[in-house]
Amino acid sequence: MAELYDERGEIAESEFCDSWTARTFSMARSAFETVTRSAEQDTGKAATGDDFCYIDYVRDPDLGPVGVVHIKSAEVSTPDSAEVLGAVAEGVQEFVMSHHRVTWPVCGEHDRGLHVGYTHETAVWKCTGGTTGGHVVRAIDPAVQP
């Protein structure tokens, strides 16, 4: 919210909600491109298909005028870039696993599927294997260092 306020200053509630949703949708589309590119490179499988629900945006009756972005069963209703990237990664991961029957991504050290996590305000792929109870494998966005 602070970033949006810094960019736009004081604005009407309806305009704020529309800006919030547009920002979230834009971030989700960008995150989608990043994550699908990674999934396609890692698996050799396209992140498209008849049952693939591309990012959809609807107005949530419980949240009022704020829109909600959906990708598969993941829901994004925040303009926080790390949370948007994490939610989109979960949606793409769900699609790859259900459509292609492929576990993605996988920890090279422990040969098990990874989970979305957050470290230092960065969305990361985490492994739950090992003696320490888990470790960060890599940032979801390869351009960002955790």
Disulfide bonds with the S-S distance in Angstrom:
none
